[in-house]
Amino acid sequence: MRCLGEHFCKLLIMLSIVEEKYIQFEPKAGGGNLLRMFSTSTLYNKPYLIEAIKKPGATWAAQLVEFTIPKPNMLSIHSILQKIFIKGLSFENHPQWFFFLMFRMTRSCGYFIPYFYGKGFNSHYVKGKKCLLKIKPVSTNHYASKLQLCHSRSSVSFSLARTVHAHMISSGFKARGHILNRLIDIYCKSSKLILARKLFDEIPHQDVVARTTLVATYCASGDLKTAREIACKCILDGFTYTGVISACANAGLFQIGKQVHAYLLRTEANPTLDYSLSVNNALITFYSKCGKIDEARDIFNQMQVRDLVSWNAILSAYVSGGRIEEAQSHFRNMRDRNLLTWNVMISGLAQNGFGEEGLKLFNKMKLEGLEPCDYAFAGAITSCSVLGSLDNGRQLHAQLVRFGFEASLSAGNALITMYARCGVVEAADCLFNTMPSVDSVSWNAMIAALGQHGRGAQAVELYERMLKEGILPDRITFLTILSACSHAGLVEDGRRYFDSMHKLYGIAPGEDHYARVIDLLCRAGRFSEALDVIESMPFKPGAPIWEALLAGCRIHGNMDLGIQAAERLFEMIPQHDGTYVLLSNMYAALGKWDDAAKIRKLMRDRGIKKEPGCSWIEVENKVHVFFVDDTMHPEVQAVYNYLQEMVLKMRKLGYVPDTKFVLHDLESHQKEYALTTHSEKLAVVFGLMKLPRGATIRVFKNLRICGDCHNAFKFMSKVAGREIVVRDGKRFHHFRNGECSCSDYW
């Protein structure tokens, strides 16, 4: 068979006869014409052809000519034809020509029937022209194997499924049972409910699997009326109940799921053990996904028979509810564990801040002879993110590659976050740009990474690139881009993105989005605008709103508004230490020592303890922790001595200790000494002492970095000729040659 590229060129010629307005033949320099070139297309003259037909009404044809390569596969041809329809070229007026040309070109017209399925052309062509097509059916196994490739919710899977379906129709193949159920399942997962229902209605013997799939999908889409209609037409056995309950869990339909549960209790007096097992497992998952952990536990405790699915389901419930102690106790009591059990526990520990325990459990799993999958690696890598352990993260990355999971999406997303949270945003960016496939989680992770490192402009560029590539933002995307704009002072961009949430994407901003906007405005000192936003909120402002306002007041010294915000927080979260600390620090910064002392006394009277500031650094695979005025670290005296030497050199370059950041009423020399005892200074100096010359110093702190420490690190980076990276409770600071990446906007 001749090269299909030539057939494409002939296709263009024949299409010009049918739809002359789409292709116009123009003279070619040096004689000949475009018609002649189409019939003799080669790779050599392809660029000329593309330019020749790139004019209004013919952009689709350029894409066809671009495909004039030897031996193109059917999937590529399918993709090209799909683009034709996206461009809006109408063949519906001439379906007989279209199918005739496709058959003559590829001998496989059935591949293109999906575009006409359900448009009224089935009888016109599939039946009337069947003798022309001469498409022969293949075996059931062949169709089944092709449908097995449709494993995701992507448009590619949907197109392939329609292609297979069209081939069945055009060949006269009578599909039954699992083939039809599989098609319905694919259409439902692709949100093509009209097609799924049309196919379902055409099935002469509708089984419970097809009904369950449709009921579950209609529940998930919120069309409860249709779901009830379909469900009532069949006998609800355990499998159907399981599907409906699972659909309610995935869609968050708590009341509907609870009604199904009540109906079960009322109608099923003596269920079989197998029946009750599958339904109860689904109920555990349903209640846990709806945040009802106690109800899920009650069902588990009342089950007469449990299997590993039951144990894993309640373990997932504890983990998702943040009840880690109960999850650990449950995990220890499990006699049987599979890979899923370990994955759930490792990920749960990591996502709830127990990074060290997560890494230990990952290593224990390997010692017990289980080979980790990519999800287990993702959990372990997330543990490294929590700890800021770059060395362990790099080792896990190497192991991931050795096990062959480098293409894993979940592991790749975890690696982006790990490198970003360990201070190596360049590695995160490189990984993102070289991943074989990315999803919305990948984009969100990378935008968040750039924002945390103060690269707001790059985060905005990446967000715009995401939109151009057709990826729709979700509520997490807006949280990340708003934070990025806030850290970089991009107020107008942030306001524009916030306004676009509902106007362009139909996403109602939550309290967390409003808190980001308040933070954005208050950091820039635009308090009147922040108050206007608070007034316009469709719900009563909660603690996150007032916390953002109070933090902005501390930065700009807005005492009156800060007091108002603090009073609201005292009412809402009276046991939260951060409010007292911020208000006390604001008084201290203004020299109002009596007022600061009153706030500290109020803390003591209410039994509230301030979270101690601590910083840590990893040296030779060991984490070293320092506290304020530390005396416990075995080498702390050497650290103090080295710091004194550094301060002398820094003073020669102009460093002057800023004693306004000492929040106690002390003598001047005592204030200067107090500044030298800050935990982040001790950790950075320890890194300068212990790490090889030229190595980057990476320090992590649980609270916001001190203003004097921020200034001191700029001088330290210049004196030592080293890059110093500090991650505090909010963001990263990269100090190089006397400057910080935040440009002092933090």
C-alpha positions in Angstrom: 0.0 0.0 0.0 1.4 3.4 -0.9 2.3 6.0 1.7 -0.8 7.3 3.5 0.6 10.8 3.2 -0.1 10.7 -0.5 -3.7 9.6 0.2 -4.1 12.6 2.5 -3.1 14.8 -0.4 -5.6 13.1 -2.7 -8.1 13.5 0.1 -7.6 17.3 0.0 -8.2 17.3 -3.8 -11.4 15.3 -3.5 -12.6 17.4 -0.6 -12.1 20.5 -2.7 -14.7 19.1 -5.1 -17.2 18.6 -2.3 -16.5 21.8 -0.4 -14.8 24.2 -2.8 -14.8 27.1 -0.3 -12.3 25.4 1.9 -9.5 24.9 -0.6 -8.6 27.3 -3.4 -5.9 26.4 -5.9 -3.3 29.1 -6.4 -0.5 29.4 -8.9 2.9 28.2 -7.7 6.0 30.1 -8.5 8.0 28.5 -11.3 4.9 26.8 -12.9 2.5 24.1 -11.7 0.0 24.7 -9.1 -1.1 23.6 -5.7 -3.3 20.8 -7.1 -0.3 19.2 -8.7 1.8 19.6 -5.5 -0.9 17.8 -3.5 -0.7 14.8 -5.7 3.1 14.6 -5.5 3.6 15.6 -1.9 6.9 14.7 -0.3 8.7 15.6 2.9 10.9 17.9 0.9 8.2 20.2 -0.3 5.9 19.9 2.8 6.8 23.2 4.4 5.8 25.0 1.2 2.4 23.2 1.2 1.8 24.2 4.8 2.4 27.8 4.1 0.3 27.6 0.8 -2.8 26.5 2.5 -2.6 28.5 5.8 -5.3 30.9 5.0 -8.8 31.6 6.4 -11.0 28.5 6.2 -8.2 26.1 5.5 -6.2 25.8 8.8 -7.5 22.2 9.2 -5.9 21.3 5.8 -2.5 22.5 7.0 -2.7 20.0 9.8 -3.4 17.2 7.4 -0.5 18.2 5.2 1.8 18.3 8.2 1.0 14.6 8.6 2.4 13.6 5.3 5.0 11.3 6.7 5.7 7.7 5.8 3.6 5.0 7.5 1.5 7.1 9.9 -0.4 4.9 12.4 -4.2 4.9 12.7 -4.1 6.7 16.1 -2.4 9.6 14.5 -4.9 9.7 11.6 -7.7 9.5 14.1 -6.2 12.5 15.9 -5.9 14.5 12.7 -9.6 13.8 11.8 -10.6 14.8 15.3 -8.9 18.2 14.8 -10.9 18.7 11.6 -14.1 18.4 13.5 -12.8 20.7 16.3 -12.1 23.3 13.6 -15.7 23.2 12.7 -15.5 21.8 9.1 -18.9 20.4 8.3 -19.1 17.1 6.4 -22.6 16.5 7.7 -24.0 17.8 4.4 -22.0 15.1 2.5 -21.6 12.1 4.8 -21.5 9.7 1.9 -18.5 11.5 0.4 -16.7 11.6 3.7 -17.0 7.9 4.4 -16.2 7.0 0.8 -13.0 9.1 0.9 -12.0 7.7 4.3 -12.6 4.1 3.1 -10.5 4.7 -0.1 -7.8 6.3 1.9 -7.4 4.0 4.9 -9.6 1.0 4.2 -10.9 1.3 7.7 -13.9 3.6 7.6 -15.2 2.3 10.9 -12.6 4.3 12.7 -14.3 7.6 11.8 -18.0 6.6 12.3 -17.9 7.8 16.0 -18.2 11.4 14.9 -21.6 10.6 13.2 -22.9 8.2 15.9 -26.1 9.6 17.4 -26.3 12.4 14.7 -28.8 10.7 12.5 -26.3 9.2 10.0 -26.2 5.7 11.3 -29.0 4.4 9.1 -27.9 6.6 6.2 -24.5 5.2 6.0 -23.9 2.3 8.3 -26.9 0.4 6.9 -27.3 1.9 3.4 -23.6 1.8 2.5 -22.5 -1.3 4.3 -21.9 -3.1 1.0 -19.5 -0.3 0.1 -17.5 -0.4 3.4 -17.1 -4.2 3.5 -16.1 -4.0 7.2 -15.9 -7.4 8.8 -16.4 -8.0 12.5 -13.6 -9.2 14.7 -13.7 -11.5 17.7 -15.2 -10.6 21.1 -11.8 -10.8 22.7 -10.4 -8.4 20.2 -13.0 -5.8 21.0 -12.6 -6.5 24.8 -8.8 -6.0 24.6 -9.2 -2.7 22.8 -11.7 -1.4 25.4 -9.3 -2.4 28.2 -6.9 0.3 26.9 -9.6 2.9 27.8 -8.5 3.0 31.4 -8.5 6.7 32.1 -11.1 9.6 31.9 -9.2 11.3 29.1 -10.6 12.4 25.8 -8.3 9.9 24.1 -9.8 7.0 26.0 -13.3 8.2 25.1 -12.4 8.6 21.4 -10.9 5.1 21.3 -14.1 3.6 22.9 -16.3 5.3 20.4 -14.1 4.1 17.6 -14.5 0.5 18.8 -18.2 1.0 19.3 -18.5 2.4 15.8 -16.7 -0.6 14.3 -19.1 -2.9 16.1 -22.1 -1.1 14.6 -20.7 -0.9 11.1 -19.6 -4.5 11.0 -22.9 -5.8 12.4 -21.3 -7.3 15.5 -23.9 -8.1 18.2 -22.2 -7.1 21.4 -23.4 -8.6 24.7 -22.7 -8.6 28.4 -19.3 -7.4 29.5 -18.6 -5.5 26.2 -21.7 -3.4 26.5 -21.1 -2.9 30.2 -17.6 -1.7 29.5 -18.7 0.8 26.9 -21.4 2.2 29.3 -18.7 2.4 32.0 -16.4 4.4 29.7 -19.1 6.7 28.5 -20.1 7.4 32.2 -16.5 8.0 33.3 -16.1 10.4 30.3 -19.2 12.3 31.4 -21.1 11.3 28.3 -24.3 10.4 30.1 -26.5 10.9 27.0 -24.5 8.3 25.0 -24.4 5.9 28.0 -28.1 6.2 28.5 -28.8 5.8 24.7 -26.7 2.6 24.6 -28.3 1.3 27.8 -31.8 1.8 26.4 -30.9 -0.2 23.3 -29.8 -3.2 25.3 -32.5 -5.9 25.2 -31.4 -7.6 28.4 -30.2 -5.0 30.9 -28.2 -6.5 33.7 -27.5 -5.2 37.1 -23.9 -4.1 36.3 -25.1 -1.6 33.6 -27.8 -0.4 35.9 -25.4 0.1 38.8 -23.0 2.1 36.7 -25.7 4.4 35.5 -27.3 4.8 38.9 -23.9 5.6 40.4 -23.0 8.2 37.7 -26.4 9.9 37.9 -25.9 10.2 41.7 -22.5 11.6 41.2 -23.8 14.2 38.8 -26.6 15.2 41.1 -29.4 13.9 39.0 -31.0 11.9 41.8 -34.4 11.7 40.1 -33.1 9.8 37.1 -30.9 7.7 39.4 -34.0 6.6 41.4 -36.0 5.9 38.2 -33.3 3.5 36.9 -32.7 1.9 40.4 -36.4 1.2 40.9 -36.6 -0.8 37.6 -34.2 -3.4 38.9 -33.9 -5.6 42.0 -31.4 -3.9 44.2 -28.9 -6.5 45.2 -25.8 -6.0 47.3 -23.7 -4.9 44.2 -26.2 -2.2 43.2 -26.4 -0.9 46.8 -22.6 -0.8 46.9 -22.5 1.2 43.7 -25.1 3.7 44.9 -23.4 4.1 48.3 -20.0 4.5 46.6 -21.4 7.1 44.3 -22.8 9.1 47.2 -19.4 8.9 48.9 -17.6 10.2 45.9 -20.1 13.0 45.3 -20.4 14.0 49.0 -24.2 13.2 49.0 -24.4 12.5 52.7 -28.2 12.7 53.1 -28.9 10.5 50.1 -26.4 7.9 51.3 -27.8 7.9 54.7 -31.3 7.3 53.3 -30.0 4.3 51.3 -28.4 3.0 54.6 -31.8 3.4 56.4 -33.6 1.7 53.6 -31.1 -1.2 53.8 -31.7 -1.6 57.6 -35.5 -1.5 57.1 -35.7 -4.0 54.2 -32.8 -6.4 54.7 -33.6 -8.2 58.0 -31.4 -11.3 57.4 -28.8 -10.5 54.8 -26.2 -13.1 53.8 -22.7 -12.6 55.1 -21.3 -12.0 51.6 -24.0 -9.4 51.0 -23.5 -7.5 54.2 -19.7 -7.6 53.9 -19.6 -5.7 50.6 -22.3 -3.2 51.6 -20.7 -2.6 55.0 -17.3 -2.0 53.4 -18.9 0.6 51.1 -20.7 2.2 54.1 -17.4 2.6 56.0 -15.9 4.4 53.1 -19.0 6.5 52.6 -19.1 7.7 56.2 -15.4 8.4 56.3 -15.4 10.4 53.1 -18.3 12.4 54.6 -16.2 13.1 57.7 -18.2 10.8 60.0 -15.4 8.8 61.4 -17.2 7.6 64.5 -20.1 6.3 62.4 -17.7 4.4 60.2 -16.0 2.9 63.2 -19.4 1.8 64.6 -20.2 -0.1 61.4 -16.8 -1.7 61.5 -17.2 -2.8 65.1 -20.7 -4.3 64.4 -19.6 -6.3 61.4 -19.8 -10.1 62.0 -17.3 -10.8 59.3 -14.5 -8.6 58.2 -12.0 -9.0 55.4 -8.8 -7.0 54.5 -10.9 -4.5 52.6 -12.8 -3.8 55.9 -9.6 -3.3 57.9 -8.1 -1.0 55.2 -11.3 1.0 54.9 -11.4 1.9 58.6 -7.6 2.6 58.5 -8.2 5.0 55.7 -11.0 6.6 57.7 -8.8 7.3 60.7 -6.0 8.7 58.4 -8.3 10.9 56.4 -9.8 12.2 59.7 -6.3 13.1 61.0 -6.7 10.6 63.9 -3.2 9.3 63.6 -3.0 7.7 67.1 -6.1 5.5 66.4 -4.7 4.7 62.9 -1.4 3.6 64.4 -3.1 1.4 67.0 -5.4 -0.1 64.3 -2.4 -0.7 62.1 -0.6 -2.6 64.9 -3.6 -4.8 65.5 -4.0 -5.9 61.9 -3.0 -9.5 61.4 -2.9 -9.3 57.7 -1.5 -6.4 55.7 -1.1 -5.8 52.0 0.7 -3.1 50.1 -2.3 -0.9 50.3 -2.3 -1.0 54.1 1.3 0.2 54.2 0.7 2.9 51.6 -2.2 4.3 53.5 -0.3 4.4 56.7 2.9 5.9 55.3 1.0 8.6 53.3 -1.2 9.3 56.4 1.8 9.9 58.6 3.5 12.1 56.0 0.4 14.2 55.3 -0.3 14.8 59.0 3.2 16.1 59.7 4.8 12.8 61.0 7.6 12.7 58.5 10.1 10.8 60.6 7.5 8.1 61.5 6.6 7.9 57.8 10.2 7.3 56.7 10.7 4.7 59.5 7.5 2.8 58.4 8.7 2.9 54.8 12.0 1.3 55.7 10.2 -1.3 57.9 8.0 -2.3 55.0 11.1 -3.0 52.9 12.7 -5.0 55.7 9.6 -7.2 55.9 10.1 -8.1 52.2 7.5 -6.0 50.5 8.6 -4.2 47.4 7.4 -0.6 47.4 5.2 0.6 44.6 5.2 4.2 43.3 2.5 5.2 45.8 4.7 4.0 48.7 7.6 6.0 47.3 5.3 9.1 47.0 4.4 8.8 50.7 8.1 8.4 51.7 9.1 11.4 49.5 6.3 13.5 51.1 7.8 12.6 54.5 11.1 14.1 53.3 9.2 17.2 52.4 7.8 17.5 55.9 11.3 17.1 57.4 13.1 19.1 54.8 15.5 16.2 54.4 17.0 16.8 50.9 19.6 13.9 51.2 16.9 11.3 52.0 14.7 12.7 49.3 17.5 12.4 46.7 18.2 8.9 47.8 14.5 8.0 47.3 14.5 9.6 43.9 17.4 7.4 42.9 15.6 4.3 44.2 12.5 5.3 42.4 14.4 5.4 39.1 16.0 2.0 39.9 12.6 0.4 40.5 11.4 1.8 37.2 8.8 4.3 38.6 10.4 7.5 37.2 7.3 8.0 35.0 4.9 7.7 37.9 2.6 10.8 38.1 2.0 10.5 41.9 5.7 10.1 42.6 6.6 12.9 40.2 4.2 15.3 41.9 5.6 14.3 45.3 9.2 15.0 44.1 8.2 18.4 42.8 6.9 19.3 46.3 9.9 17.7 48.0 12.5 19.6 46.0 10.6 22.8 46.4 10.2 22.4 50.2 13.8 21.4 50.6 14.9 24.7 49.0 15.9 23.4 45.5 13.3 25.0 43.4 15.5 24.7 40.3 15.3 20.9 40.6 11.6 21.0 41.0 11.2 23.1 37.9 13.5 20.8 35.9 11.5 17.8 37.0 8.2 19.4 36.1 9.4 20.3 32.6 10.7 16.7 31.9 7.9 14.7 33.4 6.3 12.5 30.6 2.8 13.5 31.7 1.4 16.1 34.2 -2.0 16.7 35.7 -3.6 19.6 37.6 -1.8 18.5 40.8 1.6 18.9 39.0 0.7 22.4 37.8 -0.6 23.4 41.3 2.6 22.0 42.9 4.9 23.9 40.6 3.0 27.2 40.9 3.0 26.8 44.7 6.8 26.0 44.6 7.6 29.2 42.7 5.3 31.2 45.0 7.0 29.9 48.2 10.4 30.9 46.8 9.3 34.4 46.0 9.2 33.9 42.2 5.8 35.5 41.8 6.4 36.6 38.2 7.4 33.1 37.2 4.4 31.7 39.0 2.1 34.0 37.0 3.8 33.0 33.8 3.3 29.3 34.6 -0.3 29.9 35.5 -0.9 31.6 32.1 0.9 28.8 30.4 -1.4 26.3 32.1 -4.5 28.2 30.8 -3.1 28.2 27.2 -2.6 24.5 27.4 -6.3 24.0 28.1 -5.9 23.0 31.8 -8.7 24.6 33.8 -7.8 25.9 37.3 -9.4 24.5 40.4 -9.8 25.9 43.8 -6.3 24.7 44.8 -4.8 26.4 41.8 -6.3 29.7 42.9 -4.9 29.2 46.4 -1.4 28.7 45.0 -1.5 31.6 42.6 -3.0 34.0 45.2 -0.3 33.1 47.6 2.4 33.6 44.9 1.0 37.0 44.2 0.9 37.9 47.9 4.6 36.9 48.5 5.7 38.9 45.5 3.5 42.0 46.0 1.6 41.4 42.7 -1.6 43.0 44.0 -3.3 43.8 40.7 -2.6 40.3 39.3 -3.9 38.7 42.5 -7.1 40.8 42.5 -7.7 39.9 38.8 -7.2 36.2 39.4 -9.5 36.3 42.4 -12.2 38.1 40.4 -11.9 35.5 37.6 -12.7 32.6 40.0 -16.4 33.0 39.8 -16.8 35.1 36.7 -14.8 32.9 34.4 -14.7 29.5 36.0 -17.8 29.3 38.2 -15.8 28.6 41.4 -17.2 30.2 44.5 -14.3 31.5 46.6 -14.0 29.9 50.0 -12.8 31.5 53.2 -9.3 30.3 52.5 -9.4 32.2 49.2 -10.6 35.4 50.9 -7.9 35.0 53.5 -5.3 34.9 50.7 -6.7 38.1 49.2 -6.8 39.9 52.6 -3.1 38.8 53.1 -2.3 40.1 49.6 -3.8 43.5 50.4 -2.5 43.9 53.9 1.0 43.0 53.0 0.9 45.9 50.6 -0.6 48.2 53.2 -4.0 48.5 51.5 -6.1 48.1 54.6 -9.2 50.0 53.4 -9.5 47.7 50.4 -9.0 44.7 52.7 -11.9 45.9 54.9 -14.0 46.4 51.8 -13.4 42.8 50.8 -14.3 41.6 54.3 -17.5 43.6 54.1 -18.4 42.0 50.7 -17.9 38.4 51.8 -21.1 36.3 51.5 -20.5 34.7 54.9 -19.3 35.8 58.3 -15.5 36.2 58.4 -13.8 33.5 60.4 -10.4 33.2 62.2 -8.3 32.9 59.0 -9.6 36.3 57.8 -8.7 38.1 61.0 -5.4 36.3 61.3 -4.4 37.6 57.8 -5.5 41.1 58.8 -3.6 41.0 62.1 -0.4 39.8 60.4 -0.6 42.7 57.9 -1.1 45.2 60.8 2.0 43.8 62.5 4.1 44.4 59.3 2.9 48.0 58.9 2.4 48.9 62.6 -1.3 49.5 62.3 -2.1 49.3 66.0 -5.7 50.3 66.1 -6.9 47.9 63.4 -4.6 45.2 64.8 -6.3 45.4 68.2 -9.7 45.0 66.5 -8.5 41.9 64.7 -7.0 40.5 67.8 -10.2 41.0 69.8 -12.1 39.0 67.2 -9.6 36.2 67.4 -9.7 36.2 71.2 -13.4 35.4 70.9 -13.0 32.8 68.1 -9.8 30.9 69.1 -9.0 32.0 72.6 -6.4 29.2 73.1 -4.4 30.0 70.0 -1.0 31.4 71.1 -0.2 33.2 67.8 -2.8 36.0 68.5 -1.2 36.9 71.8 2.3 36.8 70.5 1.6 39.0 67.5 -0.3 41.6 69.6 2.4 41.6 72.3 5.1 42.0 69.6 3.2 45.0 68.1 3.1 46.7 71.5 6.8 45.9 72.1 7.8 47.3 68.7 6.2 50.6 69.6 7.9 50.6 73.0 4.6 50.0 74.9 6.2 47.6 77.4 3.3 47.7 79.9 0.8 46.7 77.3 3.0 44.0 76.0 3.4 42.7 79.6 -0.3 42.6 80.1 -0.8 40.5 77.0 1.9 38.0 78.2 0.2 37.9 81.7 -3.1 37.2 80.0 -1.5 34.2 78.3 -0.2 32.9 81.5 -3.5 33.3 83.3 -5.3 31.4 80.5 -2.7 28.6 80.6 -1.5 29.3 77.0 2.1 28.5 76.2 4.0 30.1 73.3 5.4 27.7 70.8 9.1 27.8 71.2 11.1 28.9 68.1 13.4 26.2 66.8 15.5 25.8 63.7 17.2 22.7 62.2 19.7 21.8 59.6 20.8 18.5 58.0 24.5 17.7 58.1 25.9 14.3 57.0 22.4 12.6 57.1 21.8 13.8 60.6 19.3 16.6 61.6 20.6 19.1 64.1 18.0 21.1 66.1 18.7 24.5 67.8 16.4 26.5 70.1 16.5 30.1 71.2 19.4 30.6 73.7 20.3 27.0 73.1 22.6 25.3 75.7 21.7 21.6 74.9 23.5 21.0 71.5 26.8 19.3 72.1 28.7 21.9 70.0 26.7 25.0 70.8 29.7 26.7 72.5 31.8 26.4 69.4 28.8 27.8 67.5 28.6 30.9 69.7 32.3 31.5 69.3 32.2 31.2 65.5 29.2 33.5 65.4 31.1 36.2 67.3 33.9 36.0 64.7 31.3 36.3 61.9 29.7 39.4 63.6 33.0 41.2 63.7 33.5 40.7 60.0 29.9 41.6 59.3 30.2 44.9 61.2 33.1 45.9 58.9 30.7 45.6 56.0 28.1 47.8 57.7 26.0 45.4 59.8 24.3 46.9 62.8 22.2 44.7 65.1 18.6 45.9 64.9 17.5 45.8 68.6 13.9 46.7 67.8 13.4 43.0 67.2 14.2 42.2 70.8 10.7 42.1 72.3 11.7 42.5 75.9 12.6 45.7 77.9 16.4 45.2 78.3 19.5 47.2 78.3 21.1 47.9 74.9 24.0 45.4 75.3 21.6 42.8 76.6 19.4 43.3 73.5 22.4 42.8 71.2 23.3 39.6 73.0 19.7 38.3 72.8 19.8 38.7 69.0 22.8 36.3 68.8 20.9 33.6 70.6 18.2 33.2 67.9 17.8 29.7 66.7 18.1 30.4 63.0 21.4 32.2 63.5 22.8 29.2 65.5 21.7 26.8 62.8 23.2 28.8 59.9 26.5 29.2 61.7 26.6 25.5 62.5 26.1 24.8 58.7 29.0 27.2 57.9 31.2 25.4 60.3 30.4 21.8 59.2 29.4 21.8 55.6 32.1 21.7 52.8 33.3 25.0 51.4 30.9 26.2 48.7 28.0 24.0 49.8 24.6 25.7 50.2 23.4 26.2 53.7 19.7 25.1 54.1 18.0 25.9 57.4 14.4 25.4 58.4 12.5 27.3 61.1 9.0 26.6 62.5 8.2 30.3 63.0 8.6 33.5 60.9 12.2 34.6 60.5 13.4 37.4 62.7 14.0 40.8 61.0 17.5 41.1 62.4 18.3 37.6 61.4 17.1 38.3 57.9 19.4 41.3 57.7 22.3 39.4 59.3 22.1 36.6 56.8 22.5 39.0 53.9 25.8 40.0 55.4 26.8 36.4 56.3 26.2 35.3 52.7 28.7 38.0 51.5 31.3 37.4 54.2 31.3 33.6 53.8 30.7 33.6 50.0 28.0 31.0 50.4 24.3 30.8 49.5 22.1 30.6 52.5 18.5 29.3 52.1 16.1 29.7 55.0 12.6 28.3 55.1 10.4 29.8 57.8 6.8 29.1 58.6 5.6 31.0 55.5 8.1 31.0 52.7 11.7 30.6 51.5 14.5 33.2 51.6 17.6 32.8 49.3 20.5 34.9 50.5 23.3 35.4 47.9 26.1 38.0 47.9 24.4 40.3 50.3 20.9 40.2 48.8 17.7 38.2 49.5 15.4 36.7 46.9 12.4 38.4 48.6 13.8 41.9 47.9 12.8 42.7 51.5 9.1 42.2 50.7 8.1 39.6 53.3 
